[in-house]
C-alpha cells in the first residue's frame, strides 16, 4: 500500500534490518516491523505474524533508526534559501560582483552567504564593496558565520560607523545574524516548515536547534501550527540564561504549550545552554596553542574567560540545564574540559576540531559528548593545511576520540554545511568528498560507528518508531553512495513524514 505524509502504518513488511548495536537474530533475513502507539512493538520473520491494519511493503529495503542532526541553526538554515550563494567567490572583488548582481529582498537588503576569505588573494575592503553595491544595504556572511562583510549602507542601517573595512567578527557578527533571523514569523515559519520537509526526505527525525533566539516560544508556536516533522531540542544562550531559569526550563523536559495537534505531541524538549568560547578556523579566531601563519601575535580568541565559563556552567547545572560548549581550537577545548571538571556539568563540546593528545581521554572520563560535524573535516582540509600547519594537536579527530572512549554525536552546523546526515556519515567513513585521497584516513570510522553517532534510538520492541527505509544498504555503500543514499520513507513516532 502507498502511504503519504501523516499516515500511521501498522506494519513495515519485507524489510531488512541495518544498524549498529543489533541484538536481533535476523541477520540479513526479511522481516516485518510491527508498530503501534508510536512504538516498535514486534519484529518477526516476514509473514510470521498477521499483518493487520495498514501495511507498507519495504520490498527488501534497508531499515535503520531515524537520523538526528545534533547541531543546526534552524532559522539561519531556513533563510539560506533566500540568500545569494557565495561559495564560489575567488576573491573579495569577485564576491562583491556576485552580490551586486542579486535582487534585494522584500525588506530592501541584499544578503549573501558562504564565502571563504581565507582563500582570497585580496582582503575585504569597504571601497570595493561600496563600488559594486551602491546604496543598497548589502551583507556577505562568511561560511563559518563568525564574520560578516557589510557595505556602508548596511553599516548605517545597523547603526555602525563605517571603519574602512566593514568586516565584523565574532560577537558583532553574531549580533548581525540575530537581527537577520528576527524576521516576521510569517516569513520564517513557512521556510522552517519547508526545510523540515527537505530534512525528512533525507531520513531526519530529530534536530538540536542552536538558533540565537528565544526558541521556548518559537517551537511551541510551530507545533501548534502543525509542525510534526522532527523531534526538536532547543538551546538557549547566556544572554537568556536567567530568563530560562525564571521560566523553569530544565533540559529534557517537554515544552509544547497548549492545544497541541496529535502529530506534534511529545516532540519539543528543552535542550542545553550554548556557550561560545572561541572563534572559528576560517575567521582565524579559534583559540590555539600556536599562532596563525603570518600573524605571530594571533593565537585566536577565548571569548569566554575560564572563570566566567566556570560561573556559567555552575549556574546552568544548578538550574538543571545541560551545557553545549562551542570550542574549536585546542586551547578552547582544554578550557572547556577544565570547566566540566570543576563544575560537574553534563553535556557536550561542540565542533572539537583541534584536540590535544592529553585531552582525548578526558571526554570519556568526564562523560562529555564530542558533538562533531564530519563534513567540516573535508570542507576545511585546505584551510587546515594553510592555517594550522604548525599546530601539534590532532585535527578533526574521530577514530582517536572513539579509541579513547568518547561518545560521538554527528551534526551539520547548518547553514555551515548542508542539513543532510548522509553527508556527515559519508565524510566520517571516507574522509573525502571529491576525487582526492582521503584526508587523514587514520581518523576515519566504520559505517556502524557513524550510524551510531547519528541516531538516538534502536530497532527493537519498545523503542520509538522513528524509522528510515533506504533503497540501498548503507553498510555496502561507497562514500558517494552514502551521500546519495535513496530514502524511500521516513517515520516519526510511527507517522510518515516522507514518502518517495
C-alpha positions, -999 to +999 in steps of 0.1 A: +000+000+000+012+035-008+013+059+022+015+097+023+027+122+049+007+119+081-003+082+077+004+058+105+011+024+091+008-007+114+034-029+096+065-022+076+067-055+057+096-072+039+123-051+054+160-059+062+174-045+094+206-024+093+224-006+120+248-007+149+244-025+183+219-050+169+209-078+192+183-094+170+187-129+154+176-120+119+208-112+101+200-103+065+167-121+065+135-102+055+113-092+085+081-074+093+083-045+117+050-041+137+041-007+150+015+007+175+011+039+195+043+054+181+065+024+191+080-007+176+060-035+192+074-065+174+099-076+148+093-110+132+102-130+101+083-118+072+047-132+073+052-150+106+027-127+124-007-115+109-003-083+090-032-063+103-041-027+095-021-005+071+008-024+056+037-007+038+059-030+017+096-021+020+103-045-009+136-057+008+147-021+016+170-015+045+155-002+077+176+020+101+166+041+132+157+077+125+186+101+119+194+131+141+213+163+132+228+173+166+238+208+156+215+231+134+208+268+134+173+263+121+161+297+111+195+306+096+194+274+076+158+281+065+167+317+055+196+305+034+171+297+007+167+334+002+204+342+002+229+345-027+254+316-026+290+329-024+309+297-020+324+301-055+338+335-049+375+335-057+383+370-044+368+399-025+362+417-058+345+386-072+323+382-041+313+419-044+304+415-081+283+383-073+262+400-047+259+432-068+240+412-094+214+399-069+180+413-063+172+429-030+149+411-005+115+425+003+130+445+032+154+462+009+186+443+018+209+421-003+222+391+017+247+365+005+265+337+024+291+310+021+323+330+012+357+319+025+380+349+025+409+328+039+414+316+003+412+350-013+443+368-028+429+401-017+412+413+015+377+426+021+377+464+018+348+487+021+356+507-010+354+475-031+320+465-017+306+500-019+317+505-055+299+473-065+268+476-044+260+513-041+233+524-017+215+491-012+223+477+022+244+446+015+256+418+038+280+390+030+281+362+056+312+341+060+307+303+055+315+298+092+291+326+103+318+341+125+323+372+103+301+394+081+312+419+055+289+449+052+288+478+028+284+514+041+247+514+035+243+482+056+266+497+084+245+528+085+213+507+087+227+488+116+239+520+134+276+512+129+301+539+119+319+528+087+356+519+095+370+515+060+367+477+060+332+467+070+342+433+083+326+424+116+340+394+136+326+372+164+301+389+187+294+419+164+289+394+136+266+373+158+245+404+165+240+409+128+229+373+125+205+377+154+190+407+137+187+388+104+169+359+119+145+381+138+122+382+108+085+381+110+072+346+118+050+348+087+083+347+067+104+324+089+080+297+099+069+286+064+106+285+054+113+263+085+084+240+075+099+236+040+133+230+054+119+203+077+102+185+048+136+185+029+153+171+060+127+144+065+133+134+029+169+126+040+157+105+069+160+132+096+137+126+127+155+148+152+173+181+155+192+201+181+184+237+174+211+263+183+194+294+169+204+326+188+168+333+198+142+326+224+131+293+210+110+284+240+082+303+223+091+297+187+089+259+187+055+255+206+041+281+182+053+260+152+039+228+166+006+244+173+005+255+137+010+219+125+048+213+126+053+175+131+084+166+111+110+162+138+118+159+174+135+191+185+157+200+214+163+238+215+192+256+231+194+289+249+224+313+252+239+331+282+220+363+274+188+343+281+200+321+309+183+340+337+151+341+316+153+304+311+158+297+348+129+321+357+107+302+332+116+269+349+132+254+318+151+222+325+170+201+299+150+171+287+116+184+298+087+187+273+080+223+261+050+222+238+023+246+251-014+241+249-038+225+223-010+206+205-022+187+175-019+149+179+010+146+155+030+172+173+027+158+208+059+150+227+082+165+200+097+196+216+121+194+246+144+218+263+180+215+253+212+228+267+228+262+274+250+271+245+282+289+253+306+300+225+341+301+240+363+308+209+360+317+173+365+297+141+392+284+118+380+304+087+379+337+106+413+329+122+398+333+157+398+297+170+419+297+202+450+276+195+484+268+211+503+281+181+498+314+162+483+317+128+507+320+098+519+355+091+503+368+122+526+358+151+505+376+178+473+359+167+465+328+188+428+331+183+404+344+210+390+329+241+357+348+240+347+334+275+375+335+301+379+304+322+365+319+354+334+332+335+329+298+319+330+280+353+304+305+366+281+299+337+284+261+339+278+263+377+247+284+373+233+262+345+240+229+363+223+242+395+192+250+374+190+216+358+204+226+324+229+207+304+255+227+285+269+227+250+302+245+248+315+257+214+352+250+214+372+246+181+408+253+190+429+232+214+432+260+240+394+264+240+388+226+243+412+224+273+394+253+289+360+237+283+371+203+297+386+221+328+353+238+334+334+205+331+359+190+356+354+219+381+316+221+379+304+186+373+283+199+344+269+175+319+266+180+282+288+183+251+316+202+235+306+214+200+329+211+170+361+196+186+383+204+157+417+206+172+424+184+203+455+180+224+465+143+228+463+146+265+426+158+263+413+128+243+407+106+273+391+134+293+360+133+272+352+097+283+364+103+319+341+133+323+312+119+302+314+148+279+299+142+244+321+151+214+295+168+191+312+170+158+305+178+122+324+153+100+317+173+068+337+201+082+368+180+080+366+176+042+353+211+037+382+226+057+411+203+047+427+230+026+422+256+053+438+234+079+468+229+057+471+267+052+462+280+087+471+252+111+504+238+097+523+244+129+496+231+153+507+200+172+473+188+184+451+164+164+429+180+137+393+168+133+397+136+152+370+108+151+388+075+154+411+089+181+381+101+202+363+067+199+395+049+208+397+070+239+362+060+249+344+092+240+308+093+228+304+109+193+273+127+181+271+140+145+256+172+132+259+196+102+261+230+118+237+241+090+239+265+073+277+260+075+272+226+060+241+211+044+214+196+067+218+161+055+231+134+079+243+113+050+269+139+041+284+137+076+282+099+076+300+097+043+326+122+054+333+102+086+337+070+067+356+081+036+373+114+048+369+129+013+341+142-009+359+146-042+385+127-063+413+133-039+427+107-015+411+106+020+423+133+043+439+118+074+424+084+068+436+072+102+407+092+117+380+075+096+355+053+113+332+024+103+297+028+089+283+012+120+301+037+142+289+066+120+253+055+122+255+051+159+266+087+162+237+098+140+208+081+158+191+082+193+171+050+192+173+014+181+153-011+161+138-033+188+105-036+206+097-008+230+118+018+211+102+048+194+090+041+158+115+066+144+124+047+113+140+053+079+136+029+050+165+031+025+165+016-010+202+007-007+223-009+020+244+017+039+268-009+050+277-018+014+278+018+001+308+038-010+313+073+002+294+086-029+267+060-024+262+072+012+260+108+001+233+100-024+215+073-002+180+069-016+154+073+012+121+056+005+103+067+036+107+083+070+086+077+100+085+098+132+067+081+162+051+058+136+038+086+114+050+091+079+069+124+074+083+115+040+073+090+013+091+088-021 
